[in-house]
């Protein structure tokens, strides 16, 4: 989910890494190329035309994959890999076709590079956060958190936890045990308006650190207990979150204030500008 969105000319395009390649939301790309007020209907008409013209293969190569919809829920969406997307784009009369094709090819090429050299992926994520104005110290914690999260999800997958819903429940189990809030409750507490925004991108330093403690503890407990399948992994997740909760309470007792904070990075750039202005003599 860290790279579930890419941006072309300021517009977000959903994608999913599936069968060792990127699959892009056809509707999102149609919307970018055509500026249509109803890209879903545009794709429906175009799909019908492609079938009539003998382009059945192009249409059938589209996979129904679950992507996050506007309501924040995972919904099946027509998705195409880079090759099929090129063929669909050729059928769209738009001056943006050529620059978009170049962009799409670059996105695919970068992913191949990242597979060959994972460090490149980490560097691109770092650049992404730097461009958004995040402090370097925060970025280092965020990147470390991504690595710990990946280690945990890999462990879950090896233990027959494969459904997105199960991943979400286990994550909620850790978050609830650590902070006393589910992921959605935490987003509401921080005033994060868009459901598809990552809560961790709005966490303070201590919140990120405690999230890492909970997930790292969960990973090690899962391995030590040899937890198998969803129910056993859920017990380990709760225990890992409790360990992070105990750490949080000790910190709060020593510093005399809550660690769970409504502060976030929603207005980060504005805060940076204000800080620079106030520093002027």
C-alpha positions as CSV (number, residue, x, y, z in Angstrom):
1,X,0.0,0.0,0.0
2,X,3.0,2.3,0.3
3,X,3.0,2.7,-3.5
4,X,-0.7,2.2,-4.2
5,X,-0.9,5.6,-5.9
6,X,1.2,7.3,-8.5
7,X,0.7,10.8,-9.8
8,X,0.6,12.0,-13.4
9,X,0.2,15.8,-13.9
10,X,-1.2,16.2,-10.4
11,X,-3.8,13.4,-10.8
12,X,-3.7,10.2,-8.7
13,X,-3.7,6.8,-10.4
14,X,-4.3,3.7,-8.4
15,X,-2.2,0.6,-9.1
16,X,-1.4,-2.8,-7.6
17,X,1.7,-5.0,-7.8
18,X,0.2,-8.3,-9.1
19,X,1.8,-11.4,-10.7
20,X,5.2,-9.6,-10.6
21,X,4.1,-6.5,-12.5
22,X,2.2,-3.3,-12.0
23,X,-1.5,-3.2,-12.9
24,X,-3.1,0.2,-13.3
25,X,-6.7,1.3,-12.8
26,X,-8.1,1.7,-16.3
27,X,-10.8,4.2,-15.2
28,X,-8.2,6.4,-13.5
29,X,-6.1,6.5,-16.6
30,X,-9.1,7.2,-18.8
31,X,-10.0,10.1,-16.5
32,X,-6.5,11.6,-16.8
33,X,-6.4,11.3,-20.6
34,X,-9.9,12.5,-21.4
35,X,-10.9,14.8,-18.5
36,X,-14.3,13.1,-18.8
37,X,-16.8,14.0,-16.1
38,X,-17.7,10.3,-16.1
39,X,-14.6,8.2,-16.9
40,X,-16.4,4.9,-15.9
41,X,-19.0,5.4,-18.6
42,X,-16.3,6.5,-21.0
43,X,-14.5,3.2,-20.4
44,X,-17.7,1.3,-20.7
45,X,-18.4,2.7,-24.1
46,X,-14.7,2.3,-25.2
47,X,-14.7,-1.3,-24.0
48,X,-17.8,-2.1,-26.1
49,X,-16.2,-0.4,-29.1
50,X,-13.0,-2.4,-28.7
51,X,-14.9,-5.7,-28.6
52,X,-16.9,-4.7,-31.7
53,X,-13.6,-3.9,-33.5
54,X,-12.1,-7.2,-32.6
55,X,-10.1,-6.0,-29.6
56,X,-11.4,-8.8,-27.4
57,X,-7.9,-9.7,-26.3
58,X,-7.2,-6.2,-25.0
59,X,-10.4,-6.2,-23.0
60,X,-10.1,-9.7,-21.6
61,X,-6.5,-9.0,-20.5
62,X,-8.0,-6.5,-18.0
63,X,-8.1,-8.1,-14.5
64,X,-10.7,-7.3,-11.9
65,X,-8.5,-6.4,-9.0
66,X,-9.4,-4.9,-5.6
67,X,-8.4,-1.3,-5.3
68,X,-9.3,1.3,-2.7
69,X,-12.4,3.2,-3.9
70,X,-13.5,6.7,-3.0
71,X,-15.5,5.4,0.0
72,X,-12.3,3.8,1.4
73,X,-13.4,0.3,0.7
74,X,-11.7,-2.3,-1.5
75,X,-13.7,-2.8,-4.7
76,X,-13.1,-4.8,-7.8
77,X,-11.8,-2.5,-10.6
78,X,-10.7,-3.1,-14.2
79,X,-6.9,-3.0,-14.2
80,X,-4.4,-3.6,-17.0
81,X,-0.7,-4.1,-17.0
82,X,1.7,-1.8,-18.9
83,X,1.4,-3.7,-22.3
84,X,-2.4,-3.8,-22.2
85,X,-2.6,-0.2,-21.0
86,X,-0.6,0.9,-24.1
87,X,-3.1,-0.8,-26.3
88,X,-6.1,0.9,-24.5
89,X,-4.4,4.3,-24.6
90,X,-3.9,4.0,-28.4
91,X,-7.7,3.9,-28.7
92,X,-8.2,7.1,-26.8
93,X,-8.2,10.3,-28.9
94,X,-6.2,12.6,-26.6
95,X,-3.1,14.9,-27.0
96,X,-1.9,13.5,-23.7
97,X,-1.4,10.0,-25.1
98,X,2.3,10.2,-26.0
99,X,3.6,11.9,-22.8
100,X,1.4,9.5,-20.8
101,X,2.9,6.5,-22.6
102,X,6.4,7.7,-21.8
103,X,5.4,8.2,-18.2
104,X,3.9,4.7,-18.0
105,X,6.9,3.1,-19.5
106,X,9.1,5.0,-17.0
107,X,7.0,3.8,-14.0
108,X,7.4,0.2,-15.2
109,X,11.1,0.5,-15.8
110,X,11.6,2.0,-12.3
111,X,9.9,-1.0,-10.7
112,X,12.2,-3.4,-12.6
113,X,15.2,-1.4,-11.3
114,X,13.8,-1.6,-7.8
115,X,13.5,-5.4,-8.0
116,X,17.1,-5.7,-9.1
117,X,18.2,-3.1,-6.4
118,X,15.8,-2.7,-3.5
119,X,17.8,0.2,-2.2
120,X,16.5,2.3,-5.1
121,X,12.9,1.8,-3.9
122,X,13.9,3.1,-0.5
123,X,15.7,6.1,-2.0
124,X,12.6,7.0,-4.1
125,X,10.3,6.8,-1.0
126,X,12.8,9.1,0.9
127,X,12.7,11.6,-2.0
128,X,8.9,11.5,-2.0
129,X,8.7,12.5,1.7
130,X,11.5,15.1,1.3
131,X,9.5,16.8,-1.5
132,X,6.5,16.9,0.8
133,X,8.6,18.7,3.4
134,X,9.0,16.0,6.1
135,X,12.0,16.4,8.4
136,X,14.9,14.0,7.7
137,X,14.8,12.5,11.2
138,X,11.1,11.7,10.7
139,X,11.7,10.1,7.3
140,X,14.3,7.8,8.8
141,X,11.8,6.5,11.3
142,X,9.1,6.2,8.7
143,X,11.4,4.1,6.4
144,X,12.5,1.9,9.3
145,X,8.8,1.4,10.1
146,X,8.1,0.4,6.5
147,X,10.8,-2.3,6.7
148,X,9.5,-3.6,10.0
149,X,5.9,-3.7,8.6
150,X,7.1,-5.6,5.6
151,X,8.8,-8.2,7.8
152,X,5.5,-8.6,9.7
153,X,3.3,-9.0,6.7
154,X,5.7,-11.4,5.1
155,X,5.5,-13.5,8.3
156,X,1.7,-13.4,8.3
157,X,1.6,-14.5,4.6
158,X,3.9,-17.5,5.4
159,X,1.3,-18.5,8.1
160,X,-1.7,-18.6,5.8
161,X,-3.0,-15.1,6.4
162,X,-3.6,-13.9,2.9
163,X,-6.9,-11.9,2.7
164,X,-6.8,-8.1,2.8
165,X,-9.6,-8.1,5.4
166,X,-7.5,-10.3,7.7
167,X,-4.5,-8.0,7.3
168,X,-6.6,-5.1,8.3
169,X,-8.1,-6.8,11.4
170,X,-4.6,-7.9,12.6
171,X,-3.3,-4.3,12.1
172,X,-6.3,-2.9,14.0
173,X,-5.5,-5.4,16.8
174,X,-2.0,-4.0,17.2
175,X,-3.1,-0.4,16.9
176,X,-6.0,-0.8,19.4
177,X,-3.8,-2.6,21.9
178,X,-1.0,0.0,21.5
179,X,-2.9,3.3,21.4
180,X,-6.5,2.4,22.5
181,X,-7.8,3.3,19.1
182,X,-8.5,1.4,15.8
183,X,-6.8,2.8,12.7
184,X,-10.1,4.5,11.6
185,X,-10.7,5.9,15.1
186,X,-7.1,7.2,15.1
187,X,-7.6,8.9,11.7
188,X,-10.7,10.6,13.0
189,X,-8.9,11.7,16.1
190,X,-6.2,13.3,14.0
191,X,-8.7,14.8,11.6
192,X,-7.5,13.0,8.5
193,X,-10.2,13.7,5.9
194,X,-9.3,11.2,3.1
195,X,-9.9,7.5,4.0
196,X,-7.2,6.4,1.6
197,X,-4.4,8.4,3.4
198,X,-1.9,6.4,5.4
199,X,-2.3,7.1,9.1
200,X,1.5,6.6,9.6
201,X,2.2,9.6,7.3
202,X,0.5,11.8,10.0
203,X,2.1,10.3,13.1
204,X,4.5,12.0,15.4
205,X,7.9,10.6,16.2
206,X,6.8,8.8,19.3
207,X,3.7,7.4,17.6
208,X,5.9,6.0,14.8
209,X,8.3,4.5,17.3
210,X,5.6,2.8,19.3
211,X,4.0,1.5,16.1
212,X,7.4,-0.1,15.3
213,X,7.6,-1.6,18.8
214,X,4.2,-3.1,18.5
215,X,4.8,-4.6,15.0
216,X,8.3,-5.8,15.8
217,X,7.1,-7.4,19.0
218,X,4.2,-9.1,17.1
219,X,6.7,-10.5,14.5
220,X,9.0,-12.0,17.2
221,X,6.1,-13.3,19.2
222,X,4.5,-14.9,16.1
223,X,7.7,-16.7,15.3
224,X,8.3,-17.7,19.0
225,X,4.8,-19.1,19.3
226,X,4.8,-20.5,15.8
227,X,1.4,-18.9,15.4
228,X,-0.5,-20.3,12.4
229,X,-3.5,-18.9,10.5
230,X,-5.6,-16.0,11.4
231,X,-6.8,-16.7,14.9
232,X,-3.4,-17.6,16.4
233,X,-1.8,-14.6,14.6
234,X,-4.5,-12.4,16.1
235,X,-3.5,-13.5,19.7
236,X,0.1,-12.7,18.9
237,X,-0.8,-9.3,17.4
238,X,-2.7,-8.4,20.6
239,X,0.2,-9.4,22.7
240,X,2.6,-7.4,20.6
241,X,0.4,-4.3,20.9
242,X,0.1,-4.8,24.7
243,X,3.9,-4.6,24.9
244,X,3.9,-1.3,23.0
245,X,1.1,-0.1,25.2
246,X,3.1,-0.8,28.4
247,X,6.0,1.2,26.8
248,X,3.7,4.0,26.0
249,X,2.3,4.2,29.5
250,X,5.7,4.3,31.1
251,X,6.8,7.1,28.7
252,X,3.7,9.1,29.5
253,X,4.2,8.7,33.2
254,X,7.7,10.0,33.0
255,X,7.1,12.9,30.7
256,X,3.7,13.9,32.2
257,X,1.7,14.1,29.0
258,X,0.0,11.8,26.5
259,X,1.9,10.3,23.6
260,X,-1.2,9.8,21.5
261,X,-1.5,13.2,19.8
262,X,-4.0,14.9,17.5
263,X,-1.0,16.5,15.8
264,X,-0.3,15.4,12.2
265,X,1.4,16.5,9.0
266,X,-1.7,17.6,7.1
267,X,-0.5,21.2,7.0
268,X,3.2,20.5,7.0
269,X,4.2,22.9,4.3
270,X,2.2,25.7,5.9
271,X,3.9,25.0,9.2
272,X,7.3,25.1,7.6
273,X,6.6,28.4,5.9
274,X,5.3,29.9,9.2
275,X,8.4,28.6,11.0
276,X,10.7,30.2,8.4
277,X,8.9,33.5,8.6
278,X,9.0,33.7,12.4
279,X,12.8,33.0,12.3
280,X,13.5,36.1,10.2
281,X,15.0,39.1,12.1
